[in-house]
Amino acid sequence: MALAYPLDFPTINGESIVQDLTMRLVQSAAVTTSSTNFSTQVQDFNVARWEAEITIRPLNLEEAKVFQAFLASLRGVTKTFYFGDPQHTITTNVPVCTAFALKNDDHIDVTNSSNHVLKAGTHIELQGGLYILLEDAPANATTTCEVMPNVRVTASIGTTIDVTHPKAIWRLASNDVEWRVGRESLHSFTLACVEFFV
């Protein structure tokens, strides 16, 4: 049976195996400074992407086999997988939210049909893209919220926002995959990855 990409990031018994996570938003911008008076000129190219380093908790051999197969199946930088910060999940009192957004905008119109405010800093998934809200989306209201990065794909009115486990599509940052086997035959994995978008 052929694998279907993007793959789901592995869990064990339905639990996250992420021990440590560094996520960053990398903005495409440039600054030029005059050598005579130090005045600056900033150029913002209005593009950003997510990057991450993921460290997996120590795995025994049977658990490690699953993760080794996952890493090998990505075939270096060629294949993709779904991933989101495992702490950014909402499983109780899930807000029911929809949005409207135009490609390349730095904001989305959020309709929050629940009694729960979506706070600034909340990660959301919209049409396969991972965004962070830069301001609150009030309960039982429609509001315009700034987001980061800019919107990847136009979302028509009523497009569902996923807050239960928001994620993006990622690829490895390198063709090299490796793991360490340490004390008590526990396997350690750390991988660097970048958001994939067209």
C-alpha positions as CSV (number, residue, x, y, z in Angstrom):
1,M,0.0,0.0,0.0
2,A,1.5,3.4,-1.0
3,L,2.0,6.1,1.6
4,A,-0.3,9.1,1.3
5,Y,1.5,12.4,1.8
6,P,1.5,14.6,3.8
7,L,2.0,12.0,6.6
8,D,0.6,12.5,10.1
9,F,3.3,13.2,12.6
10,P,3.6,10.0,14.8
11,T,2.1,9.7,18.2
12,I,2.4,6.7,20.6
13,N,-0.9,5.5,22.1
14,G,-2.5,8.7,20.9
15,E,0.0,10.8,23.0
16,S,2.5,13.4,21.7
17,I,6.1,12.2,21.7
18,V,7.5,15.8,21.4
19,Q,9.9,16.5,24.3
20,D,11.2,19.9,23.3
21,L,10.1,22.2,20.5
22,T,11.6,25.4,19.1
23,M,9.3,27.2,16.7
24,R,10.1,30.4,14.9
25,L,8.5,32.7,12.4
26,V,11.1,33.8,9.8
27,Q,10.2,37.1,8.2
28,S,11.5,38.0,4.7
29,A,12.7,41.6,5.2
30,A,15.9,43.6,4.7
31,V,17.4,46.6,6.2
32,T,20.0,48.9,4.7
33,T,22.0,51.3,6.8
34,S,23.9,54.3,5.5
35,S,27.6,54.3,6.3
36,T,27.7,58.1,6.5
37,N,24.7,59.0,8.8
38,F,23.4,55.6,9.9
39,S,19.9,56.3,8.6
40,T,18.1,53.1,7.7
41,Q,15.7,51.9,5.1
42,V,13.6,48.8,5.7
43,Q,12.1,46.7,3.0
44,D,9.3,44.2,4.0
45,F,8.6,41.6,1.4
46,N,5.4,40.5,3.3
47,V,6.4,36.8,3.4
48,A,7.1,34.7,6.4
49,R,7.4,31.0,7.1
50,W,7.5,28.7,10.1
51,E,10.6,26.8,11.0
52,A,11.1,24.3,13.9
53,E,13.5,22.0,15.7
54,I,11.7,19.1,17.2
55,T,13.2,16.8,19.9
56,I,11.4,13.6,20.5
57,R,11.3,12.1,24.0
58,P,13.6,9.0,24.5
59,L,12.0,6.0,22.8
60,N,12.6,2.3,23.4
61,L,13.4,0.1,20.4
62,E,9.9,-0.8,19.4
63,E,8.7,2.9,19.7
64,A,11.8,4.0,17.8
65,K,11.2,1.8,14.9
66,V,7.9,3.7,14.2
67,F,9.7,7.0,14.2
68,Q,12.7,5.7,12.2
69,A,10.2,4.5,9.5
70,F,8.5,7.9,9.6
71,L,11.8,9.8,9.1
72,A,13.0,7.5,6.3
73,S,9.7,7.7,4.5
74,L,10.1,11.5,4.2
75,R,13.0,10.8,1.8
76,G,15.0,13.8,2.9
77,V,13.5,17.1,1.8
78,T,11.2,15.5,-0.9
79,K,8.1,14.4,1.1
80,T,5.9,16.3,3.6
81,F,4.1,15.8,6.9
82,Y,1.5,17.5,9.1
83,F,2.7,19.1,12.4
84,G,1.6,21.7,14.9
85,D,2.7,22.7,18.4
86,P,1.1,20.0,20.6
87,Q,0.4,22.5,23.4
88,H,-1.8,24.6,21.1
89,T,-4.8,22.4,21.3
90,I,-8.3,23.0,22.4
91,T,-10.3,19.9,23.3
92,T,-13.0,21.2,25.6
93,N,-15.4,24.1,25.0
94,V,-14.1,24.2,21.4
95,P,-14.8,27.6,19.8
96,V,-16.8,27.4,16.6
97,C,-15.1,29.8,14.2
98,T,-15.2,30.6,10.6
99,A,-13.2,33.1,8.5
100,F,-12.9,35.1,5.4
101,A,-9.5,36.1,4.1
102,L,-7.8,37.2,0.9
103,K,-4.5,35.8,-0.2
104,N,-1.5,37.9,1.0
105,D,-3.6,39.9,3.5
106,D,-2.2,40.3,7.0
107,H,-5.6,39.9,8.6
108,I,-8.6,37.7,8.5
109,D,-12.3,38.3,9.3
110,V,-13.1,35.9,12.2
111,T,-16.7,34.9,13.1
112,N,-16.5,33.4,16.6
113,S,-19.9,31.8,17.2
114,S,-19.0,30.6,20.7
115,N,-18.9,32.0,24.2
116,H,-15.1,31.7,24.3
117,V,-12.6,34.4,23.3
118,L,-9.8,33.3,21.0
119,K,-6.9,35.0,22.7
120,A,-4.0,36.8,20.9
121,G,-1.2,34.2,20.5
122,T,-3.7,31.4,19.7
123,H,-2.5,29.2,16.8
124,I,-5.2,28.5,14.2
125,E,-5.4,26.5,11.0
126,L,-7.0,28.0,8.0
127,Q,-7.1,26.1,4.7
128,G,-4.0,24.1,5.6
129,G,-2.0,27.1,6.8
130,L,-0.8,27.7,10.3
131,Y,-1.3,31.2,11.7
132,I,-1.0,33.0,15.0
133,L,-3.6,35.5,16.0
134,L,-2.0,38.9,16.9
135,E,-5.2,40.1,18.7
136,D,-8.2,38.7,20.4
137,A,-11.2,37.3,18.5
138,P,-14.1,38.2,20.8
139,A,-16.9,35.7,21.7
140,N,-20.1,35.8,19.7
141,A,-18.8,38.4,17.2
142,T,-17.3,39.0,13.9
143,T,-14.0,40.9,14.0
144,T,-11.0,41.6,11.9
145,C,-7.8,40.1,13.4
146,E,-4.3,40.6,12.3
147,V,-2.4,37.3,11.8
148,M,1.1,36.1,11.1
149,P,2.2,35.0,8.6
150,N,0.2,36.6,5.8
151,V,-2.7,34.6,4.4
152,R,-1.5,31.9,2.0
153,V,-4.7,31.1,0.2
154,T,-8.0,33.0,-0.2
155,A,-10.7,31.7,2.2
156,S,-14.3,32.2,1.2
157,I,-16.8,33.4,3.8
158,G,-17.7,30.7,6.2
159,T,-14.4,28.7,5.9
160,T,-13.8,26.7,9.1
161,I,-11.0,27.6,11.4
162,D,-9.4,24.6,13.2
163,V,-8.4,25.3,16.7
164,T,-8.5,21.7,18.0
165,H,-5.0,20.9,16.8
166,P,-3.9,23.5,14.3
167,K,-1.1,22.4,12.0
168,A,0.7,23.1,8.8
169,I,2.5,21.1,6.2
170,W,6.2,20.7,6.8
171,R,9.3,19.1,5.2
172,L,12.7,18.3,6.6
173,A,15.2,21.1,6.4
174,S,17.9,18.6,5.3
175,N,18.3,15.4,3.4
176,D,20.1,13.8,6.3
177,V,18.2,11.8,8.9
178,E,19.9,10.5,12.0
179,W,19.2,9.2,15.6
180,R,21.3,8.4,18.6
181,V,21.1,5.3,20.7
182,G,22.1,6.0,24.3
183,R,22.1,4.5,27.7
184,E,19.6,1.7,28.3
185,S,19.2,1.5,24.5
186,L,16.9,4.5,24.4
187,H,16.8,6.3,21.0
188,S,17.0,10.1,20.7
189,F,15.8,12.1,17.7
190,T,16.0,15.8,16.8
191,L,14.9,17.1,13.5
192,A,14.9,20.5,11.8
193,C,12.0,21.3,9.5
194,V,10.5,24.1,7.5
195,E,6.9,25.0,6.5
196,F,6.0,23.9,3.0
197,F,3.9,26.1,0.9
198,V,3.6,27.1,-2.7
